[in-house]
Amino acid sequence: WRRDPVSQNWRLVPYRAGTPASHILSLLKVDQRLYLGTLGGGPWCYESSSSWWQNLNLLIRRNGIPYIYLGDHDAVRWDNIYAMTRQGSRVWMGTNQGLIMHDPSGTPTGFEVIGPPGRICTGVAVTDGLVWVAGTDGDVTAFDPEARTWKSNSTWRVDAPIRSLVVWHDALCAATGKGLFRHGSDGATTARMDGTNVAQDVKGCWATSTGLWFTVQSGLRVLPEPDAQPRTVEGSSAWGAIHCVTEM
């Protein structure tokens, strides 16, 4: 669905030949491109200037060496793209086989495996130069892209599978089956956002300039400020499962 910024109305983006599968798990805007992470179909890219779709079945690299193809059915596949975020020219993706990264300036023809393979990464966020990765195990771990090491001493967790992870108001916010959790910028406190009257079961959350958007069983809501009350998006309860929101 797309909301028109002038009329504030929502409309369904129609399916066309060459577009990705209907199960969209994540969205990321980079300049004039819109990256889409799909369920079972890997990453896609939409060029807004030409209305052109491309399936990014690109070469996987490990430590700069060609490794495998995303579409290789005989090898491990990174085909579920649950989360995406940007750090300069780098695009980080949380997948069904760990974290992968695409840097057009460094690996123009492919993706690089960060790992760990086998871990389902459902949330990725960047803050203070670190890439934070969250999974269905409830753990959130930081990766230092410059030192190329995992910061085990920075790990924190919530007692529920994490469905998405974002940076909002200088803190990390996680959507879980037990509500929204906030990890403070001091690195020491992790608490449920009880003061916002948020539902227990949060399917996902996304930070934009207009607030923290999150989806629950009854539709889409937006939290303008950390201490405000959430507002329900009218009509969203009839849209079915909402997997992602992005700002364009």
C-alpha contacts under 8 A as a table, 3 or more apart, distances in Angstrom:
res1	aa1	res2	aa2	distance
1	W	10	W	6.44
1	W	11	R	5.48
1	W	12	L	4.39
1	W	13	V	5.51
2	R	10	W	5.44
2	R	11	R	5.46
2	R	12	L	6.40
2	R	13	V	6.66
3	R	8	Q	5.94
3	R	9	N	5.45
3	R	10	W	4.22
3	R	11	R	6.49
4	D	7	S	5.66
4	D	8	Q	5.13
4	D	9	N	5.53
4	D	10	W	6.37
5	P	8	Q	5.28
5	P	9	N	7.83
15	Y	19	T	6.69
15	Y	22	S	7.85
16	R	19	T	5.70
18	G	53	W	6.27
18	G	54	Q	7.76
19	T	53	W	5.86
19	T	54	Q	7.88
20	P	38	T	7.35
20	P	41	G	7.40
20	P	44	W	6.82
20	P	53	W	7.87
20	P	55	N	7.56
21	A	24	I	7.16
21	A	38	T	6.88
21	A	39	L	7.76
21	A	41	G	7.00
22	S	38	T	8.00
23	H	38	T	5.82
23	H	39	L	5.67
24	I	27	L	7.81
24	I	36	L	6.70
24	I	37	G	5.98
24	I	38	T	4.59
24	I	39	L	6.48
24	I	243	H	6.71
24	I	244	C	7.42
25	L	36	L	7.52
25	L	37	G	5.47
25	L	38	T	5.28
25	L	39	L	6.42
25	L	81	I	6.58
25	L	82	Y	5.38
25	L	83	A	7.22
25	L	243	H	5.18
25	L	244	C	6.02
26	S	36	L	5.73
26	S	37	G	4.81
26	S	38	T	7.01
26	S	81	I	6.86
26	S	82	Y	5.79
26	S	83	A	5.31
26	S	84	M	6.49
26	S	243	H	6.80
26	S	244	C	5.20
26	S	245	V	7.65
27	L	34	L	6.97
27	L	35	Y	5.68
27	L	36	L	4.74
27	L	37	G	6.35
27	L	83	A	7.66
27	L	84	M	6.85
27	L	244	C	6.34
27	L	245	V	6.78
27	L	246	T	6.01
28	L	34	L	5.73
28	L	35	Y	5.02
28	L	36	L	6.62
28	L	84	M	6.26
28	L	85	T	6.58
28	L	86	R	7.85
28	L	246	T	6.53
29	K	32	Q	7.36
29	K	33	R	5.88
29	K	34	L	4.51
29	K	35	Y	6.19
29	K	246	T	7.36
29	K	247	E	7.42
29	K	248	M	6.72
30	V	33	R	5.18
30	V	34	L	6.18
30	V	35	Y	7.45
30	V	86	R	7.76
32	Q	47	E	6.30
32	Q	48	S	5.82
32	Q	49	S	6.88
33	R	45	C	6.56
33	R	46	Y	5.56
33	R	47	E	4.86
33	R	48	S	6.11
34	L	45	C	5.64
34	L	46	Y	5.00
34	L	47	E	6.68
34	L	48	S	7.45
35	Y	43	P	6.99
35	Y	44	W	5.70
35	Y	45	C	4.46
35	Y	46	Y	6.35
36	L	43	P	5.72
36	L	44	W	4.99
36	L	45	C	6.05
36	L	46	Y	7.82
37	G	41	G	7.87
37	G	42	G	6.11
37	G	43	P	4.59
37	G	44	W	6.32
37	G	80	N	7.08
37	G	81	I	4.53
37	G	82	Y	6.45
37	G	83	A	7.18
37	G	84	M	7.64
38	T	41	G	5.34
38	T	42	G	5.54
38	T	43	P	6.17
38	T	44	W	7.59
38	T	79	D	7.46
38	T	80	N	5.91
38	T	81	I	5.62
38	T	82	Y	7.51
39	L	42	G	6.91
39	L	79	D	6.77
39	L	80	N	4.69
39	L	81	I	6.60
39	L	82	Y	7.87
40	G	79	D	4.82
40	G	80	N	5.10
41	G	79	D	5.37
41	G	80	N	6.75
42	G	55	N	7.64
42	G	56	L	7.21
42	G	57	N	7.18
42	G	70	L	7.36
42	G	78	W	6.57
42	G	79	D	4.01
42	G	80	N	5.67
42	G	81	I	5.99
43	P	55	N	6.41
43	P	56	L	5.52
43	P	57	N	7.45
43	P	79	D	7.50
43	P	81	I	6.47
44	W	53	W	7.13
44	W	54	Q	5.66
44	W	55	N	4.53
44	W	56	L	5.36
45	C	53	W	5.81
45	C	54	Q	5.23
45	C	55	N	6.53
45	C	56	L	7.00
46	Y	51	S	6.69
46	Y	52	W	5.66
46	Y	53	W	4.66
46	Y	54	Q	6.52
47	E	50	S	5.68
47	E	51	S	5.48
47	E	52	W	5.17
47	E	53	W	6.57
48	S	51	S	4.95
48	S	52	W	7.07
57	N	69	Y	6.81
57	N	70	L	5.38
57	N	71	G	6.03
58	L	69	Y	6.25
58	L	70	L	6.39
58	L	109	T	6.44
58	L	110	G	4.83
58	L	111	F	6.70
59	L	66	P	6.81
59	L	67	Y	7.29
59	L	68	I	6.21
59	L	69	Y	4.86
59	L	70	L	6.80
59	L	109	T	6.39
59	L	110	G	4.32
59	L	111	F	6.12
60	I	66	P	6.08
60	I	67	Y	5.30
60	I	68	I	5.17
60	I	69	Y	5.53
60	I	70	L	6.74
60	I	110	G	5.47
60	I	111	F	4.69
60	I	112	E	5.50
60	I	113	V	6.78
61	R	64	G	5.45
61	R	65	I	5.15
61	R	66	P	4.40
61	R	67	Y	4.89
61	R	68	I	7.19
61	R	110	G	6.65
61	R	111	F	5.76
61	R	112	E	4.41
61	R	113	V	6.21
62	R	65	I	5.29
62	R	66	P	6.51
62	R	67	Y	5.99
62	R	112	E	5.39
62	R	113	V	5.34
62	R	114	I	7.60
63	N	112	E	7.21
63	N	113	V	7.88
64	G	107	T	7.70
64	G	112	E	7.24
68	I	72	D	7.00
68	I	75	A	7.34
69	Y	72	D	5.23
69	Y	77	R	8.00
70	L	77	R	5.57
70	L	78	W	5.88
70	L	79	D	6.87
71	G	77	R	6.85
71	G	79	D	7.92
72	D	75	A	5.65
72	D	76	V	7.68
72	D	77	R	6.95
73	H	76	V	7.58
73	H	77	R	7.18
76	V	97	Q	7.84
77	R	97	Q	7.33
78	W	81	I	7.37
78	W	95	T	6.03
78	W	96	N	6.12
78	W	97	Q	5.80
79	D	95	T	7.16
79	D	96	N	7.07
80	N	95	T	5.41
80	N	96	N	5.48
81	I	84	M	7.62
81	I	93	M	6.55
81	I	94	G	5.97
81	I	95	T	4.63
81	I	96	N	7.04
82	Y	93	M	7.43
82	Y	94	G	5.57
82	Y	95	T	5.56
82	Y	96	N	7.61
82	Y	121	C	7.00
82	Y	122	T	5.10
82	Y	123	G	7.02
83	A	93	M	5.58
83	A	94	G	4.89
83	A	95	T	7.16
83	A	121	C	7.65
83	A	122	T	5.82
83	A	123	G	5.33
83	A	124	V	5.92
83	A	164	S	7.20
84	M	91	V	6.88
84	M	92	W	5.55
84	M	93	M	4.45
84	M	94	G	6.31
84	M	123	G	7.74
84	M	124	V	6.23
85	T	91	V	5.88
85	T	92	W	5.38
85	T	93	M	6.75
85	T	124	V	6.36
85	T	125	A	6.15
85	T	126	V	7.25
86	R	89	S	7.15
86	R	90	R	5.81
86	R	91	V	4.67
86	R	92	W	6.18
86	R	126	V	7.57
87	Q	90	R	5.12
87	Q	91	V	6.42
87	Q	92	W	7.64
87	Q	126	V	6.86
89	S	103	D	5.82
89	S	104	P	6.68
89	S	105	S	7.02
90	R	101	M	6.72
90	R	102	H	5.69
90	R	103	D	4.41
90	R	104	P	7.21
91	V	101	M	5.70
91	V	102	H	5.15
91	V	103	D	6.36
92	W	99	L	7.13
92	W	100	I	6.06
92	W	101	M	4.57
92	W	102	H	6.56
92	W	124	V	7.27
93	M	99	L	5.80
93	M	100	I	5.36
93	M	101	M	6.12
93	M	124	V	6.96
94	G	98	G	6.10
94	G	99	L	4.83
94	G	100	I	6.66
94	G	120	I	7.56
94	G	121	C	4.67
94	G	122	T	5.78
94	G	123	G	6.21
94	G	124	V	6.09
94	G	133	V	7.41
95	T	98	G	5.30
95	T	99	L	6.06
95	T	100	I	7.40
95	T	120	I	6.07
95	T	121	C	5.31
95	T	122	T	6.87
96	N	118	G	6.96
96	N	119	R	6.55
96	N	120	I	4.45
96	N	121	C	6.26
97	Q	115	G	7.10
97	Q	116	P	7.07
97	Q	117	P	4.52
97	Q	118	G	4.64
97	Q	119	R	5.43
97	Q	120	I	5.79
97	Q	121	C	7.38
98	G	113	V	7.93
98	G	114	I	7.15
98	G	115	G	4.60
98	G	116	P	5.03
98	G	117	P	4.92
98	G	118	G	6.23
98	G	119	R	5.01
98	G	120	I	5.77
98	G	121	C	5.51
99	L	113	V	6.55
99	L	114	I	5.27
99	L	115	G	5.02
99	L	116	P	6.91
99	L	117	P	7.89
99	L	121	C	6.67
99	L	133	V	7.69
100	I	111	F	6.46
100	I	112	E	5.53
100	I	113	V	4.60
100	I	114	I	5.26
100	I	115	G	6.85
101	M	111	F	5.47
101	M	112	E	5.15
101	M	113	V	6.59
101	M	114	I	7.05
102	H	107	T	6.68
102	H	108	P	7.81
102	H	110	G	6.50
102	H	111	F	4.60
102	H	112	E	6.30
103	D	106	G	5.28
103	D	107	T	5.39
103	D	108	P	6.51
103	D	111	F	7.44
104	P	107	T	5.42
104	P	108	P	4.13
104	P	109	T	7.47
105	S	108	P	5.98
107	T	110	G	5.59
107	T	111	F	6.78
107	T	112	E	7.70
115	G	119	R	7.76
116	P	119	R	6.00
119	R	135	G	7.26
120	I	135	G	5.64
120	I	136	T	6.37
121	C	124	V	7.55
121	C	133	V	6.50
121	C	134	A	5.68
121	C	135	G	4.46
121	C	136	T	7.05
122	T	133	V	7.76
122	T	134	A	5.93
122	T	135	G	5.10
122	T	136	T	6.76
122	T	162	I	6.73
122	T	163	R	5.45
122	T	164	S	5.72
122	T	165	L	7.83
123	G	132	W	7.93
123	G	133	V	5.69
123	G	134	A	4.74
123	G	135	G	6.46
123	G	162	I	7.18
123	G	163	R	6.41
123	G	164	S	4.30
123	G	165	L	4.58
123	G	166	V	7.64
124	V	131	V	6.90
124	V	132	W	5.57
124	V	133	V	4.71
124	V	134	A	6.36
124	V	164	S	7.36
124	V	165	L	5.80
124	V	166	V	7.17
125	A	131	V	5.83
125	A	132	W	5.11
125	A	133	V	6.76
125	A	165	L	6.08
125	A	166	V	5.39
125	A	167	V	6.37
125	A	172	L	7.92
126	V	129	G	6.65
126	V	130	L	5.66
126	V	131	V	4.58
126	V	132	W	5.99
126	V	167	V	7.29
127	T	130	L	5.55
127	T	131	V	6.77
127	T	132	W	7.73
127	T	167	V	7.13
129	G	144	D	7.17
129	G	145	P	7.80
130	L	142	A	6.00
130	L	143	F	5.69
130	L	144	D	5.11
130	L	145	P	6.84
131	V	142	A	5.48
131	V	143	F	5.02
131	V	144	D	6.51
131	V	145	P	7.25
132	W	140	V	6.48
132	W	141	T	5.58
132	W	142	A	4.40
132	W	143	F	6.28
133	V	140	V	5.48
133	V	141	T	5.36
133	V	142	A	6.30
133	V	143	F	7.65
133	V	165	L	7.90
134	A	138	G	6.78
134	A	139	D	5.79
134	A	140	V	4.39
134	A	141	T	6.61
134	A	162	I	6.36
134	A	164	S	7.42
134	A	165	L	6.79
135	G	138	G	5.70
135	G	139	D	6.07
135	G	140	V	6.93
135	G	161	P	6.68
135	G	162	I	5.65
135	G	163	R	7.37
136	T	139	D	7.67
136	T	160	A	7.65
136	T	161	P	4.17
136	T	162	I	5.32
136	T	163	R	7.07
137	D	160	A	7.24
137	D	161	P	5.43
137	D	162	I	7.32
138	G	157	R	5.35
138	G	158	V	5.23
138	G	159	D	6.03
138	G	160	A	5.34
138	G	161	P	4.69
138	G	162	I	5.41
139	D	155	T	6.97
139	D	156	W	6.00
139	D	157	R	4.34
139	D	158	V	6.74
139	D	162	I	7.98
140	V	155	T	5.59
140	V	156	W	5.35
140	V	157	R	5.64
141	T	150	W	7.30
141	T	151	K	6.92
141	T	152	S	6.80
141	T	154	S	6.59
141	T	155	T	4.61
141	T	156	W	6.84
142	A	150	W	5.92
142	A	151	K	5.30
142	A	152	S	7.28
142	A	154	S	6.35
142	A	155	T	6.65
143	F	148	R	7.04
143	F	149	T	5.90
143	F	150	W	4.43
143	F	151	K	5.88
144	D	147	A	5.54
144	D	148	R	5.38
144	D	149	T	5.41
144	D	150	W	6.16
144	D	151	K	6.89
145	P	148	R	4.73
145	P	149	T	7.08
151	K	154	S	5.56
151	K	155	T	7.17
152	S	155	T	5.54
154	S	187	G	7.78
158	V	161	P	7.75
158	V	162	I	7.86
158	V	181	F	7.76
158	V	190	T	7.80
160	A	176	T	6.11
160	A	177	G	6.35
160	A	178	K	6.57
161	P	176	T	5.91
161	P	177	G	6.81
162	I	165	L	7.52
162	I	174	A	6.37
162	I	175	A	5.87
162	I	176	T	4.81
162	I	177	G	7.59
163	R	174	A	7.29
163	R	175	A	5.47
163	R	176	T	5.62
163	R	203	K	6.34
163	R	204	G	5.70
164	S	174	A	5.74
164	S	175	A	5.32
164	S	176	T	7.59
164	S	203	K	7.96
164	S	204	G	5.29
164	S	205	C	6.10
164	S	206	W	7.95
165	L	172	L	6.84
165	L	173	C	5.71
165	L	174	A	4.58
165	L	175	A	6.59
165	L	205	C	7.08
165	L	206	W	7.86
166	V	172	L	5.70
166	V	173	C	5.34
166	V	174	A	6.65
166	V	205	C	7.14
166	V	206	W	6.25
166	V	207	A	6.37
167	V	170	D	6.41
167	V	171	A	5.57
167	V	172	L	4.63
167	V	173	C	6.15
167	V	207	A	6.90
168	W	171	A	5.45
168	W	172	L	6.29
168	W	173	C	6.65
168	W	207	A	6.00
168	W	212	L	7.28
169	H	226	P	7.95
170	D	184	G	7.65
170	D	185	S	6.04
171	A	182	R	6.56
171	A	183	H	5.75
171	A	184	G	5.07
171	A	185	S	5.17
172	L	182	R	5.72
172	L	183	H	5.06
172	L	184	G	6.80
172	L	185	S	7.67
173	C	180	L	6.80
173	C	181	F	5.56
173	C	182	R	4.52
173	C	183	H	6.33
173	C	205	C	7.95
174	A	180	L	5.71
174	A	181	F	5.12
174	A	182	R	6.48
174	A	205	C	7.27
175	A	179	G	6.23
175	A	180	L	4.83
175	A	181	F	6.60
175	A	202	V	5.54
175	A	203	K	6.44
175	A	204	G	5.17
175	A	205	C	5.78
175	A	214	F	7.95
176	T	179	G	5.27
176	T	180	L	6.14
176	T	181	F	7.61
176	T	201	D	6.54
176	T	202	V	5.46
176	T	203	K	6.66
176	T	204	G	7.41
177	G	200	Q	6.35
177	G	201	D	4.25
177	G	202	V	5.57
177	G	203	K	7.04
178	K	200	Q	4.77
178	K	201	D	5.40
178	K	202	V	7.10
179	G	192	R	6.86
179	G	193	M	7.48
179	G	198	V	6.59
179	G	199	A	6.06
179	G	200	Q	4.30
179	G	201	D	5.36
179	G	202	V	5.32
180	L	192	R	5.80
180	L	193	M	5.59
180	L	198	V	7.15
180	L	200	Q	7.87
180	L	202	V	6.72
181	F	190	T	6.81
181	F	191	A	5.51
181	F	192	R	4.23
181	F	193	M	5.55
182	R	190	T	5.63
182	R	191	A	5.50
182	R	192	R	6.21
182	R	193	M	6.47
183	H	187	G	6.82
183	H	188	A	7.66
183	H	189	T	5.74
183	H	190	T	4.32
183	H	191	A	6.65
184	G	187	G	5.62
184	G	188	A	6.73
184	G	189	T	5.41
184	G	190	T	6.38
185	S	188	A	7.91
186	D	189	T	7.09
193	M	196	T	6.14
193	M	198	V	7.38
194	D	197	N	6.08
194	D	198	V	6.77
195	G	198	V	7.85
195	G	227	D	6.77
196	T	226	P	7.33
196	T	227	D	6.27
196	T	228	A	6.33
196	T	229	Q	5.37
196	T	230	P	6.74
197	N	229	Q	6.72
197	N	230	P	7.39
198	V	230	P	7.33
199	A	202	V	6.55
199	A	216	V	7.04
201	D	216	V	6.24
201	D	217	Q	7.43
202	V	205	C	7.70
202	V	214	F	6.93
202	V	215	T	5.97
202	V	216	V	4.93
202	V	217	Q	7.75
203	K	214	F	7.25
203	K	215	T	5.43
203	K	216	V	5.50
203	K	217	Q	7.62
203	K	242	I	7.97
203	K	243	H	7.49
204	G	214	F	5.47
204	G	215	T	5.62
204	G	216	V	7.72
204	G	243	H	6.84
204	G	244	C	7.21
205	C	212	L	6.70
205	C	213	W	5.49
205	C	214	F	4.11
205	C	215	T	6.66
205	C	244	C	7.89
206	W	212	L	5.72
206	W	213	W	5.12
206	W	214	F	6.30
206	W	244	C	7.49
206	W	245	V	6.26
206	W	246	T	7.21
207	A	211	G	6.08
207	A	212	L	4.58
207	A	213	W	6.23
208	T	211	G	5.38
208	T	212	L	6.26
208	T	213	W	7.44
208	T	246	T	7.41
208	T	247	E	6.37
210	T	224	P	6.14
211	G	222	V	6.21
211	G	223	L	5.35
211	G	224	P	4.16
211	G	225	E	6.29
212	L	222	V	5.53
212	L	223	L	4.93
212	L	224	P	6.36
212	L	225	E	7.62
213	W	220	L	7.22
213	W	221	R	5.71
213	W	222	V	4.19
213	W	223	L	6.18
213	W	245	V	7.55
214	F	220	L	5.97
214	F	221	R	5.37
214	F	222	V	6.15
214	F	223	L	7.96
215	T	218	S	7.82
215	T	219	G	5.69
215	T	220	L	4.42
215	T	221	R	5.97
215	T	242	I	6.62
216	V	219	G	5.43
216	V	220	L	6.41
216	V	221	R	7.76
217	Q	237	S	7.78
217	Q	241	A	7.73
218	S	236	S	7.75
218	S	237	S	5.02
219	G	232	T	7.43
219	G	233	V	7.33
219	G	235	G	7.93
219	G	236	S	4.84
219	G	237	S	4.08
219	G	238	A	7.43
219	G	239	W	7.48
219	G	240	G	7.80
219	G	241	A	7.95
219	G	242	I	7.58
220	L	232	T	6.02
220	L	233	V	5.51
220	L	236	S	5.69
220	L	237	S	7.14
220	L	242	I	7.64
221	R	230	P	6.14
221	R	231	R	5.35
221	R	232	T	4.32
221	R	233	V	5.57
222	V	230	P	5.34
222	V	231	R	5.26
222	V	232	T	6.58
222	V	233	V	7.43
223	L	226	P	6.97
223	L	228	A	6.51
223	L	229	Q	6.40
223	L	230	P	4.40
223	L	231	R	6.46
224	P	228	A	6.39
224	P	229	Q	7.81
224	P	230	P	7.11
225	E	228	A	5.17
233	V	236	S	5.75
234	E	237	S	7.68
235	G	238	A	5.97
235	G	239	W	7.55
236	S	239	W	5.33
236	S	240	G	7.95
237	S	240	G	6.83
239	W	242	I	7.31
